[in-house]
Amino acid sequence: MAESTLQDLDPRLLKQIENAEKAISSGNPTYAIEICMGVLHRNPGCTDVRRLMRKAQRKLAASVSKGAAFFSKVSSLPAVLKASKLAKKDPAAAMEGAEKVLGGDPTNTQALELVAKCATELGFFEAAVDALETVRAIKPDDMNAVIALGYALVDAGRGAEAVKCGDIVLQKNPGSGEAQDLVRKAAVAVTMKKGDWENQDASFRDKLRDADEAAKLEQQSRVANDAESIAQMIEDLKLKVEKEPDNINYWREMGKYYRTLGKYDEALEAINKARELPMGRGDTTLEKSVVDITLDKMGKQLENLKEKLEKNPDDDALKAKVESSAKELISFRMQQAKSLVDKYPNDLNYRYNLGVLLAQDNQYDAAIREFQMSRTNPKVRLGALLNLGRAYVNKRFYDLAVEQLQTAKSETPIMSDQKKEIIYELASCYEKMKQEDKAIAEYKIIYANDIAYRDVAQKIDDFYTKKQQAND
């Protein structure tokens, strides 16, 4: 099994998720929990739904008296034990049993720990993190809970956060062997993720088995922002490539460190050395690194020119340089995006990225084509619908824009930042169509959830002020 998101669910279930969110808002968390449990029964890997259910459980816990909570905890013990017995044979069933306990006893840490254990067994690492974060919130002074959360974060690929967990324990207990082991493993995970070493040859990965190497990697991750230390790492790598000039990983690391120091020409030289090696000729990650470093270089040049222009705002020659540099950056981004689409025409992520750049360059017809194609990809569908709506607005095709934005709104059950953005664009579109009542109805949805979002509060205030003046 693999973890999934809301976009991976059967569209018919999204309405149920929306109803669950409404139930939480209206003070009926029990009903929300029932809905989420039903969805998770068929889609146990959907961590988004599990997080929503956890939100409902927290709201339920806040409404339960201490006496009732104690009784629930005692009465749920047999159910936890029963679920625990299932863990080895059927972790999915055990996980569902533990969640049922949490439906009536949201602060039952034994049930939460069982959820985390089963989730890890099933490969639902974010679900394990979610459960253990809840345990941590319930027992903030329990260092064992912090350690458990740290290891779950490592499994989820969130090494930097895992390092923080280890540091929390070491501050209270500097001699904790478990915390030291956690920090080492987390540091290795951070460094591997940064260098993408997991995709490299096995002989290099084998070096990580040595505990001394792990400790060294830990130290490197902690001083990654120290320019002097990074410069020393580069010097060490130069010595290594003298002995092993065909080791692609040394050149890759050197390029990464030069990039961190802002030495982009040296970084490009190192990455291109790696690309010249037999193992590097077909390595698409190295190709991407060249593009990313070039973008960093061009972006830094533009930033430096803008800083000079701020100090000399009347310098026409400098203004021309800023404008030219900005155009070069946009042109390069566009060129790379088109190149990727030409090379991988069926990769809808690349088409979506190209659409965004085309829209930014006011090439709305071309952007619309890319968004129309990329909206069939669940991973970028909502962004494609949103941007498609914006492109139609810019062409003043307001009815077409409303259609796309309403679809995006209906497919986003949880009131996330993205949904607020979609609703705001829909309301704005209605305003342009002179349909004030519909616009205000949409703005009210945002206002009810986040009064501080953009200028929604002002729009609502202006609407009611105007209405009151009309009644006076």
DAGI-V794148 format. One record per backbone hydrogen bond with DSSP energy under -1.0 kcal/mol. CO is the residue of the C=O (numbers start at 0). NH is the residue of the N-H. E is the energy in kcal/mol with one decimal. If there is no record, write none. Layout:
BEGIN
co->CO nh->NH e->E
co->CO nh->NH e->E
END
This chain:
BEGIN
co->4 nh->7 e->-1.3
co->5 nh->8 e->-1.5
co->9 nh->12 e->-2.8
co->12 nh->16 e->-1.9
co->13 nh->17 e->-2.2
co->14 nh->18 e->-2.1
co->15 nh->19 e->-2.0
co->16 nh->20 e->-2.1
co->17 nh->21 e->-2.1
co->18 nh->22 e->-2.2
co->19 nh->23 e->-1.8
co->20 nh->24 e->-2.2
co->21 nh->25 e->-2.2
co->22 nh->27 e->-3.5
co->23 nh->26 e->-1.3
co->27 nh->31 e->-1.5
co->28 nh->32 e->-2.5
co->29 nh->33 e->-2.0
co->30 nh->34 e->-2.2
co->31 nh->35 e->-2.5
co->32 nh->36 e->-2.6
co->33 nh->37 e->-1.9
co->34 nh->38 e->-2.0
co->35 nh->39 e->-2.8
co->36 nh->40 e->-1.7
co->38 nh->42 e->-1.8
co->42 nh->45 e->-1.9
co->44 nh->3 e->-2.6
co->44 nh->46 e->-1.4
co->45 nh->49 e->-1.6
co->46 nh->50 e->-2.5
co->47 nh->51 e->-1.9
co->48 nh->52 e->-2.4
co->49 nh->53 e->-2.2
co->50 nh->54 e->-1.9
co->51 nh->55 e->-1.9
co->52 nh->56 e->-2.5
co->53 nh->57 e->-2.3
co->54 nh->58 e->-1.9
co->55 nh->59 e->-2.2
co->56 nh->60 e->-2.6
co->57 nh->61 e->-1.9
co->64 nh->68 e->-2.4
co->65 nh->69 e->-2.3
co->66 nh->70 e->-2.1
co->67 nh->71 e->-2.4
co->68 nh->72 e->-2.2
co->69 nh->73 e->-2.1
co->70 nh->74 e->-2.5
co->71 nh->75 e->-1.5
co->75 nh->79 e->-1.9
co->76 nh->80 e->-2.3
co->77 nh->81 e->-2.3
co->78 nh->82 e->-2.2
co->79 nh->83 e->-2.4
co->80 nh->84 e->-1.6
co->85 nh->89 e->-3.4
co->89 nh->93 e->-2.3
co->90 nh->94 e->-2.5
co->91 nh->95 e->-2.0
co->92 nh->96 e->-2.2
co->93 nh->97 e->-2.3
co->94 nh->98 e->-2.1
co->95 nh->99 e->-1.8
co->96 nh->100 e->-1.5
co->97 nh->101 e->-2.0
co->98 nh->102 e->-1.4
co->100 nh->103 e->-1.2
co->100 nh->104 e->-2.2
co->104 nh->107 e->-1.9
co->106 nh->108 e->-1.1
co->107 nh->111 e->-1.9
co->108 nh->112 e->-2.7
co->109 nh->113 e->-1.8
co->110 nh->114 e->-2.3
co->111 nh->115 e->-2.3
co->112 nh->116 e->-2.3
co->113 nh->117 e->-2.6
co->114 nh->118 e->-2.7
co->115 nh->119 e->-2.3
co->116 nh->120 e->-1.9
co->117 nh->121 e->-1.9
co->118 nh->123 e->-3.1
co->122 nh->124 e->-1.3
co->123 nh->127 e->-1.7
co->124 nh->128 e->-2.1
co->125 nh->129 e->-2.4
co->126 nh->130 e->-2.1
co->127 nh->131 e->-2.4
co->128 nh->132 e->-2.4
co->129 nh->133 e->-1.5
co->130 nh->134 e->-1.8
co->131 nh->135 e->-2.3
co->132 nh->136 e->-2.0
co->133 nh->137 e->-1.9
co->134 nh->138 e->-2.7
co->138 nh->141 e->-1.7
co->141 nh->145 e->-1.2
co->142 nh->146 e->-2.4
co->143 nh->147 e->-2.5
co->144 nh->148 e->-2.2
co->145 nh->149 e->-2.4
co->146 nh->150 e->-2.2
co->147 nh->151 e->-1.9
co->148 nh->152 e->-2.3
co->149 nh->153 e->-1.8
co->150 nh->154 e->-2.1
co->151 nh->155 e->-1.8
co->152 nh->157 e->-3.1
co->153 nh->156 e->-1.6
co->157 nh->161 e->-1.6
co->158 nh->162 e->-2.4
co->159 nh->163 e->-1.3
co->160 nh->164 e->-1.6
co->161 nh->165 e->-2.1
co->162 nh->166 e->-2.4
co->163 nh->167 e->-2.1
co->164 nh->168 e->-1.8
co->165 nh->169 e->-2.5
co->166 nh->170 e->-2.0
co->168 nh->172 e->-3.0
co->172 nh->175 e->-2.2
co->175 nh->179 e->-2.0
co->176 nh->180 e->-2.4
co->177 nh->181 e->-2.4
co->178 nh->182 e->-2.6
co->179 nh->183 e->-2.1
co->180 nh->184 e->-2.4
co->181 nh->185 e->-2.9
co->182 nh->186 e->-2.7
co->183 nh->187 e->-2.2
co->184 nh->188 e->-2.2
co->185 nh->189 e->-2.4
co->186 nh->190 e->-2.5
co->187 nh->191 e->-2.9
co->188 nh->192 e->-2.2
co->189 nh->193 e->-2.4
co->190 nh->194 e->-2.3
co->191 nh->195 e->-1.3
co->191 nh->196 e->-1.5
co->195 nh->198 e->-1.4
co->196 nh->199 e->-2.4
co->200 nh->204 e->-1.4
co->201 nh->205 e->-2.2
co->203 nh->206 e->-1.1
co->204 nh->207 e->-1.8
co->205 nh->208 e->-1.8
co->206 nh->209 e->-1.3
co->209 nh->213 e->-1.9
co->210 nh->214 e->-2.3
co->211 nh->215 e->-2.0
co->212 nh->216 e->-2.5
co->213 nh->217 e->-2.1
co->214 nh->218 e->-2.1
co->215 nh->219 e->-2.3
co->216 nh->220 e->-2.3
co->217 nh->221 e->-1.6
co->218 nh->222 e->-1.3
co->222 nh->225 e->-2.2
co->225 nh->229 e->-2.5
co->226 nh->230 e->-2.5
co->227 nh->231 e->-1.7
co->228 nh->232 e->-2.2
co->229 nh->233 e->-2.1
co->230 nh->234 e->-1.9
co->231 nh->235 e->-2.4
co->232 nh->236 e->-2.3
co->233 nh->237 e->-2.1
co->234 nh->238 e->-1.6
co->235 nh->239 e->-1.7
co->236 nh->240 e->-2.5
co->237 nh->241 e->-1.2
co->238 nh->242 e->-1.1
co->239 nh->243 e->-2.8
co->243 nh->246 e->-1.8
co->245 nh->247 e->-1.0
co->246 nh->250 e->-1.2
co->247 nh->251 e->-2.3
co->248 nh->252 e->-2.6
co->249 nh->253 e->-2.3
co->250 nh->254 e->-2.4
co->251 nh->255 e->-2.1
co->252 nh->256 e->-2.5
co->253 nh->257 e->-2.6
co->254 nh->258 e->-2.1
co->255 nh->259 e->-2.0
co->256 nh->260 e->-1.7
co->257 nh->262 e->-2.5
co->258 nh->261 e->-1.1
co->261 nh->263 e->-1.3
co->262 nh->266 e->-2.0
co->263 nh->267 e->-2.6
co->264 nh->268 e->-2.1
co->265 nh->269 e->-2.2
co->266 nh->270 e->-2.4
co->267 nh->271 e->-2.5
co->268 nh->272 e->-1.6
co->269 nh->273 e->-1.8
co->270 nh->274 e->-2.0
co->271 nh->275 e->-1.2
co->276 nh->279 e->-1.1
co->276 nh->280 e->-1.0
co->279 nh->282 e->-1.0
co->282 nh->286 e->-1.4
co->283 nh->287 e->-2.3
co->284 nh->288 e->-1.9
co->285 nh->289 e->-2.0
co->286 nh->290 e->-1.6
co->287 nh->291 e->-2.8
co->288 nh->292 e->-2.9
co->289 nh->293 e->-2.2
co->290 nh->294 e->-2.5
co->291 nh->295 e->-2.3
co->292 nh->296 e->-2.6
co->293 nh->297 e->-2.6
co->294 nh->298 e->-2.7
co->295 nh->299 e->-2.5
co->296 nh->300 e->-2.1
co->297 nh->301 e->-2.1
co->298 nh->302 e->-2.3
co->299 nh->303 e->-2.5
co->300 nh->304 e->-2.0
co->301 nh->305 e->-2.4
co->302 nh->306 e->-2.0
co->303 nh->307 e->-1.9
co->304 nh->308 e->-2.2
co->305 nh->309 e->-2.0
co->306 nh->310 e->-1.2
co->307 nh->311 e->-1.4
co->311 nh->314 e->-1.9
co->313 nh->315 e->-1.1
co->314 nh->318 e->-2.0
co->315 nh->319 e->-2.1
co->316 nh->320 e->-1.8
co->317 nh->321 e->-2.4
co->318 nh->322 e->-2.4
co->319 nh->323 e->-2.5
co->320 nh->324 e->-2.8
co->321 nh->325 e->-2.3
co->322 nh->326 e->-2.1
co->323 nh->327 e->-2.2
co->324 nh->328 e->-2.0
co->325 nh->329 e->-2.3
co->326 nh->330 e->-2.8
co->327 nh->331 e->-2.4
co->328 nh->332 e->-2.5
co->329 nh->333 e->-2.5
co->330 nh->334 e->-2.7
co->331 nh->335 e->-2.6
co->332 nh->336 e->-2.6
co->333 nh->337 e->-2.7
co->334 nh->338 e->-2.1
co->335 nh->339 e->-2.2
co->336 nh->340 e->-1.9
co->337 nh->341 e->-2.5
co->338 nh->342 e->-2.1
co->339 nh->343 e->-2.9
co->343 nh->346 e->-1.9
co->345 nh->347 e->-1.0
co->346 nh->350 e->-1.3
co->347 nh->351 e->-2.2
co->348 nh->352 e->-2.4
co->349 nh->353 e->-2.2
co->350 nh->354 e->-2.3
co->351 nh->355 e->-2.1
co->352 nh->356 e->-1.8
co->353 nh->357 e->-2.7
co->354 nh->358 e->-2.4
co->355 nh->359 e->-2.1
co->356 nh->360 e->-1.4
co->357 nh->362 e->-2.9
co->358 nh->361 e->-1.8
co->361 nh->363 e->-1.3
co->362 nh->366 e->-2.2
co->363 nh->367 e->-2.8
co->364 nh->368 e->-1.7
co->365 nh->369 e->-1.6
co->366 nh->370 e->-2.6
co->367 nh->371 e->-2.7
co->368 nh->372 e->-1.6
co->369 nh->373 e->-2.7
co->370 nh->374 e->-1.6
co->372 nh->375 e->-1.2
co->373 nh->376 e->-2.0
co->376 nh->379 e->-1.2
co->376 nh->380 e->-1.2
co->379 nh->383 e->-2.7
co->380 nh->384 e->-2.8
co->381 nh->385 e->-2.5
co->382 nh->386 e->-2.6
co->383 nh->387 e->-2.4
co->384 nh->388 e->-2.3
co->385 nh->389 e->-2.0
co->386 nh->390 e->-2.4
co->387 nh->391 e->-2.3
co->388 nh->392 e->-2.1
co->389 nh->393 e->-2.3
co->390 nh->394 e->-1.2
co->391 nh->396 e->-3.1
co->392 nh->395 e->-1.6
co->395 nh->397 e->-1.2
co->396 nh->400 e->-2.0
co->397 nh->401 e->-2.6
co->398 nh->402 e->-1.6
co->399 nh->403 e->-1.8
co->400 nh->404 e->-2.6
co->401 nh->405 e->-2.7
co->402 nh->406 e->-1.6
co->403 nh->407 e->-2.4
co->404 nh->408 e->-2.4
co->405 nh->409 e->-2.4
co->406 nh->410 e->-1.4
co->408 nh->411 e->-1.4
co->413 nh->415 e->-2.5
co->415 nh->419 e->-2.1
co->416 nh->420 e->-2.1
co->417 nh->421 e->-2.4
co->418 nh->422 e->-2.8
co->419 nh->423 e->-2.5
co->420 nh->424 e->-2.3
co->421 nh->425 e->-2.1
co->422 nh->426 e->-2.9
co->423 nh->427 e->-2.6
co->424 nh->428 e->-2.0
co->425 nh->429 e->-2.2
co->426 nh->430 e->-2.1
co->427 nh->431 e->-2.0
co->428 nh->432 e->-1.4
co->429 nh->434 e->-2.8
co->430 nh->433 e->-1.8
co->434 nh->438 e->-2.0
co->435 nh->439 e->-2.9
co->436 nh->440 e->-2.0
co->437 nh->441 e->-1.6
co->438 nh->442 e->-2.5
co->439 nh->443 e->-2.5
co->441 nh->445 e->-1.3
co->442 nh->446 e->-2.8
co->443 nh->447 e->-2.5
co->445 nh->448 e->-1.2
co->445 nh->449 e->-3.6
co->449 nh->452 e->-1.6
co->452 nh->455 e->-2.3
co->454 nh->458 e->-2.0
co->455 nh->459 e->-2.6
co->456 nh->460 e->-2.6
co->457 nh->461 e->-2.7
co->458 nh->462 e->-2.0
co->459 nh->463 e->-2.2
co->460 nh->464 e->-2.4
co->461 nh->465 e->-2.4
co->462 nh->466 e->-1.9
co->463 nh->467 e->-2.5
co->464 nh->468 e->-2.4
co->465 nh->469 e->-1.7
co->466 nh->470 e->-1.3
co->467 nh->471 e->-1.5
END
